Amino acid sequence: MAIKKAHLTPQEVSLWQNDVADKDLITAPASPADNARYIVAGTGGGGVGSSLLLDGNSDYLTIPDHADWDIVGSLIDDYTIDFWIKFDSITATYVISQIVDGNNFWALQYGGGGFKFVAWSSGVNLSTNPSGGVISDTNWHHVTLVKKDTIIAIYLDGIQVTFDTLLNTRTFNANMFIGSRLGASSYLNGNLDEWRIQKFNVFSANPVVGLTDTITVPT
């Protein structure tokens, strides 16, 4: 798989676009493992372009440690992570994570209760870890993780499904993984497309405890 440096906006710290003609992976410096690969055009997020296929067995991406991955490094910074996902088999997975060890990490996970953001420091929770946004089909869905000051929320197809509070901060010196837990377990079985990490509130999200906020899904 070819890998190229993305042409990023000042606020975009990482981008996987996946729909260029030669099916290169557009990203900040990253490495594919095993056979992570593209599938044919017309099967990307929202049915446009191509997408990254992960087999649920040994495929994942890894990105070297960088300060841009410090999602829980501040109580005042804003972050947005958004992407399209299509499960081939719906199983528990680490969609994105930065893990030093089992007691020191942050991760966006998917499990029986839906999506969940988890952050631990020395075995202590840095947030309250609610789950929401259960997917029960193999269609494309848009997922957004928003950090707005101390508030962390997840949106599924533009609808807020969690409300979380960041209780403390921590930075981690570790690679970022896409589609697995440390490249050893909890593999994602399905497709990812249009992955972005941006250091601002892209969708002007205003998450609330009652889960009534909505955002506009990109097209």
Secondary structure, 3 states (H helix, E strand, C coil): CCEEECCCCCCEEEEECCCCCCCCEEECCCEEECCCEECCCCCCHHHCCCCEEEECCCCEEEECCCHHHCCCCCCCCEEEEEEEEEECCCCCEEEEEEEEECCEEEEEEEECCEEEEEEEECCEECCCCCEECCCCCCCCEEEEEEEECCEEEEEECCEECCCEECCCCCCCCCCEEECCECCCECCCEEEEEEEEEECCCCCCCCCCCCCCCECCCCC
